[in-house]
Amino acid sequence: MQNLRKSIVNVGVRNKKLTRSIAVNSTITDPAENIQLKSWQEIPGPSSLPFIGQLFHFLPGGSLSDDLKIPETLYRTYGPIVRIDGILGSPPVIFFIDAETTGHILRSENWLPSRPGFHTLAHFRKMIKYKDTPHLPTGLLTDEGELWKSFRSTVNPILLQPKTIKLYTNILNEVADDTIKRWRSKRNDNNMIDGKFDVEVNLWALESIGVVALGGRLNCLDPSLLDDSPARRLIQNVHDVFVMSEKLDFRPSLWRYIATPNYKKAMKCYAEQLNLSKYFINKAIEQNKNKVGENKDEKGVLEKLLEIDERVATIMAGDMLFAGVDTTANAMIATLYFLAKNQEKQDKLRDEINNSSMERKPYLKACLKEAMRMMPVVGGNLRKTTKEYSVMGYKIPKDMYVTFLHQFLSNLEEHYPRPKEYIPERWVAEKTDPLYHGNAHSFAYSPFGFGVRSCIGRRIAELEMETFLGKVIKNFKLEWTGGTLKKRISALNYIIGPFNFIFKDV
């Protein structure tokens, strides 16, 4: 059931009778009228049974047993606001399926919005690794309040500085070129890549973010890389961390009460990730000692973080590895899929890449945006309210968990005409064009979050994906055979095989 809290799938409302008017349903109630408000406990939601609550709805045969249909089922059955009760120690969550209400709450939060999520990672850092220094930050993924603000204020000037991010253009081009060479060597007689394609894309993503987080090439793409090498162990660790987090943070679990076997495995994974991060950071420190007279503006992210504090650099490296591999990899697979399925869009993008010497490539950016509209990495945005709200006829108390279902909204006709079609042109269209993306509500599409808690790695991720997508389309003509791309819902919207890509030389 906890899958539901973080993962919303790419489903639209197929029956026009189900389409609801946001202007009617999205009501921001005047606080002076609180006497007319209903309690949040009266918000519609699945029925409950003694002891097991709403759990039976999510079991096989239940009305919410199919993850891919949950958003549509909730919207059709209960409307734009839905209550899901807690179980096994997890709190209740209110789902908002309405762009206007979503915008109202996100804009109204204070300067320290709360975004809960990775509880086991927070437990490791706060209760095990850094338990003797509770006054110091433990990272963007695990801190809240003033501690989070302190850490974010420290790393913001570095990670959000365009000049610093542009320093990685050449080396990310190098990573992309090496990936293209690797894929060429792994093609079979049918021009399909042997092995697990998702693993191949993950290797590109890890090598790319590793350059930023750990200060140098990890050599993930080297076919002769030994299984017990630090780089290979890091590759496996990044995967294991997400697997364990999915089992403990986003599914019902007893780890909050007893030290379950998966809890013990997760703590070992987090400890190993920290040790591996330190290994590569120490390696970078030694390499940096040989750099003499380097211009301050030419220093990268890791070097600047190390000048502040080694602990900050180590924690931020772990956060970037945790959040920057599976996310960019899945976004890239989705984009390649849509371009392979839409040859005219792929040809148009290739023309832009081949005929433009300019750094700015608007259609390339549009292709990525459209893929993230249709199949974003995460389906919603989870927050813990910092104040009381009066919305849609209900009183939402402070400290309530709320989820905003951006993916469902971005696939509704009322926001994006022809939402099931891959149309990058909507992102470069004139304002007079009915497809113009600006006609949609601004909170219907939010792949990187909103406000001060939006994704700090956005600039890095966009540079990685734009660089790699350009290289792939320049070198390969993509085709797709077989059925629709499949997804698995967990902490992220994971794209799963079979991957029926064909990579023909251009």
RAZINOR-V197247 format. One record per residue. SS is DSSP state (h for helix, s for strand, l for the rest). OMEGA is omega in radians with two decimals (999 if undefined). Layout:
ss/omega
SS/OMEGA
SS/OMEGA
//
This chain:
ss/omega
l/-3.13
h/3.01
h/-3.07
h/-3.03
h/-3.04
h/-2.95
l/3.14
l/-2.93
l/-3.07
l/-3.09
l/3.07
l/3.07
l/-3.05
l/-3.12
l/-3.10
h/3.13
h/-3.10
h/-3.09
l/-3.09
l/3.14
l/3.13
h/-3.13
h/-3.13
h/-2.99
h/-3.05
l/-3.08
l/3.05
s/-2.99
l/3.06
l/-3.13
h/-3.14
h/-3.12
h/-3.07
h/-3.10
h/-3.12
h/-3.06
l/3.03
s/3.07
s/3.08
h/3.14
h/3.08
h/3.09
l/-3.11
l/3.13
l/-3.14
l/3.13
l/-3.11
l/3.03
s/3.11
l/3.06
l/-3.06
l/3.08
s/-3.10
l/-3.01
h/-3.04
h/3.10
h/-3.06
h/3.12
l/3.13
l/-3.11
l/3.13
l/-3.07
l/-3.12
l/-3.08
l/3.14
l/-3.10
h/-3.06
h/-3.10
h/-3.08
h/-3.10
h/-3.13
h/-3.14
h/3.12
h/-3.09
h/-3.12
h/-3.00
h/-2.97
h/3.11
l/-3.01
l/3.07
s/-3.00
s/3.11
s/3.04
s/-3.08
l/3.12
l/3.10
l/3.13
l/3.05
l/3.12
l/-3.08
l/3.02
l/-3.12
s/3.05
s/3.14
s/3.05
s/3.14
l/-3.01
l/-3.03
h/-3.09
h/3.11
h/3.08
h/3.14
h/-3.13
h/-3.10
h/-3.10
h/3.12
h/-3.05
h/-3.14
l/-3.10
l/-3.06
l/3.12
l/-3.13
l/-3.10
s/3.12
l/-3.13
l/3.12
l/-3.00
l/-3.01
h/-3.12
h/3.08
h/3.08
h/3.12
h/-3.14
h/-3.06
h/-3.04
h/-3.04
h/-3.10
h/-3.01
h/-3.03
l/-3.07
l/-3.12
l/3.13
l/-3.09
l/-3.12
l/-3.12
l/3.14
l/3.09
l/3.07
l/-3.10
l/-3.11
l/-2.98
l/-3.08
l/3.04
l/3.02
h/-3.05
h/3.12
h/3.09
h/-3.13
h/3.14
h/-3.11
h/-3.12
h/3.12
h/3.14
h/-3.02
h/-3.12
h/-3.08
h/-3.12
h/-3.03
h/-3.13
l/-3.14
l/-3.10
h/-3.13
h/3.13
h/-3.11
h/-3.13
h/3.10
l/-3.07
l/-3.08
h/-3.07
h/-3.08
h/3.06
h/3.00
h/3.10
h/3.10
h/3.14
h/3.12
h/3.13
h/3.11
h/3.10
h/3.11
h/-3.14
h/-3.12
h/3.10
h/-3.10
h/-3.08
l/3.12
s/3.06
l/-3.09
l/3.12
l/-3.12
l/3.04
l/-3.07
s/3.10
l/3.14
l/-3.11
l/-3.07
h/3.13
h/3.08
h/3.11
h/3.14
h/3.09
h/3.10
h/3.06
h/-3.09
h/-3.13
h/3.11
h/-3.11
h/-3.11
h/3.09
h/3.09
h/-3.11
h/-3.02
h/-3.00
l/2.94
l/3.14
l/3.14
l/3.10
l/-3.09
l/3.10
l/-3.03
l/-3.13
l/-3.11
l/-3.13
l/-3.12
l/-3.10
l/-3.10
l/-3.10
l/3.10
l/3.12
h/-3.14
h/3.14
h/3.10
h/3.12
h/3.09
h/-3.13
h/-3.11
h/3.13
h/3.09
h/-3.10
h/-3.13
h/-3.14
h/3.12
h/-3.11
h/3.12
h/3.11
h/-3.09
h/-3.02
h/-3.05
h/-2.99
l/3.00
l/3.08
l/-3.11
l/3.14
l/-3.03
l/3.12
l/-3.10
l/3.14
l/3.14
l/-3.12
l/3.09
h/3.13
h/3.07
h/-3.14
h/3.10
h/-3.13
h/3.14
h/3.09
h/3.13
h/-3.13
h/3.13
h/-3.14
h/3.11
h/3.12
h/-3.13
h/3.12
h/3.09
h/3.13
h/-3.14
h/-3.09
h/3.10
h/3.09
h/3.09
h/3.12
h/3.11
h/3.12
h/3.13
h/-3.11
h/3.13
l/-3.12
l/3.14
l/-3.09
l/3.06
l/-3.13
l/3.10
l/-3.12
h/-3.12
h/-3.13
h/3.12
l/-3.12
l/-3.08
h/-3.09
h/-3.14
h/-3.14
h/3.10
h/3.12
h/3.09
h/3.11
h/-3.08
l/-3.12
h/3.11
h/3.11
h/-3.14
h/-3.12
h/3.14
h/-3.11
h/3.07
h/3.11
h/3.13
h/-3.14
h/3.09
h/-3.12
h/-2.99
h/-2.97
h/-3.12
l/-3.11
h/-3.11
h/-3.12
h/3.14
h/-3.14
h/3.08
h/3.13
h/3.11
h/3.13
h/-3.13
h/3.12
h/3.13
h/-3.10
h/3.12
h/3.09
h/-3.14
h/-3.08
l/-3.00
h/-3.12
h/3.08
h/3.12
h/3.13
h/3.13
h/3.11
h/-3.14
h/3.10
h/3.13
h/-3.10
h/-3.07
h/-3.03
h/-3.11
l/3.05
l/-3.11
l/3.09
l/-3.09
l/3.12
l/-3.02
h/-3.10
h/3.07
h/3.10
h/-3.12
h/3.13
h/3.10
h/-3.13
h/-3.11
h/3.08
h/3.14
h/3.01
h/-3.06
h/-3.05
l/-3.12
l/-3.11
l/3.05
l/-3.04
l/-3.07
l/-3.09
s/-3.10
s/3.08
s/3.00
s/-2.99
l/3.13
l/3.10
l/3.12
l/3.12
s/3.03
s/-3.06
s/3.02
l/3.10
l/-3.10
s/3.09
s/-3.13
s/-3.06
l/3.03
l/3.11
l/3.07
l/3.06
s/3.13
s/3.12
s/3.14
s/-2.98
l/-3.06
h/-3.08
h/3.12
h/-3.13
h/-3.08
l/3.10
l/3.08
l/-3.14
l/-3.07
l/3.10
l/-3.10
l/3.12
l/-3.10
l/-2.98
l/-3.11
l/3.13
l/3.10
l/-3.04
l/3.10
h/-3.10
h/-3.12
h/-3.09
h/3.10
l/-3.09
l/3.05
l/-3.10
l/-3.13
l/-3.13
l/3.12
l/3.14
l/-3.06
l/-3.04
h/-3.12
h/3.09
h/3.13
l/3.05
l/-3.05
l/3.14
l/3.05
l/-3.09
l/-3.07
l/-3.07
l/-3.12
l/3.14
l/-3.06
l/2.97
h/-3.04
h/3.11
h/3.05
l/-3.04
l/-3.13
l/-3.14
l/-3.07
h/-3.10
h/3.14
h/-3.11
h/-3.13
h/3.11
h/3.10
h/-3.04
h/3.13
h/3.14
h/-3.06
h/3.14
h/3.11
h/3.14
h/-3.11
h/-3.09
h/3.10
h/-3.04
h/-3.03
s/2.89
s/-3.06
s/3.01
s/-3.13
s/3.07
l/3.11
l/-3.02
l/-3.11
l/3.09
l/-3.08
s/-3.12
s/3.02
s/-3.03
s/3.04
l/3.07
l/3.07
l/2.97
s/-3.10
s/3.04
s/-3.05
s/-3.11
l/0.11
l/3.14
l/-3.00
l/3.13
s/2.97
s/-3.10
s/3.11
s/3.07
s/3.12
l/999
//
